[in-house]
């Protein structure tokens, strides 16, 4: 309650929804700013080092959120709300092409086969076979650029991201030099 009251006061958010109210699609954890963004960010900040004063650390983490990050997160919420509007509030499992004006709704695994907390798997040769098996049925992948931007892929290695680039972007991969 403390956090939602402060968010309402500080950011003039008229409605703050929690994961506990997930009976209807509009309140799905996938649609709420607190669940899909804020708690992950705060948790990473709070538990980065041993915790002594939990309440203080949570407040500091929330106060440290840059304004542009909140703006991008809010744009995502608006996008998710548009989806809810188009689908008349249908739960994801009920989103059929007929109900969604001809659009097919695919599961997150079609685009995010590797969760963000496991992003390093795209660069780990030792788990290459398992990672590639997880990617087999995906239509696209998200390599979590926020985290992976400094990672290198050695051309000719068995790093999953390199294998994907070699298969789906062969010309670029062939001409990039020793590092992709």
Secondary structure by P-SEA (a helix, b strand, c coil): caaaaaaaaacccccccccccccccccccccccccccaaaaaaaaaaccccccaaaaaaaaaaaccaaaaaaaaaaaaaaaaaaaaacccccccccccccccbbbbccccccccccccccccccccaaaaaaaaaccccccccccccccccccccccccaaaaaaaaccaaaaacccccc
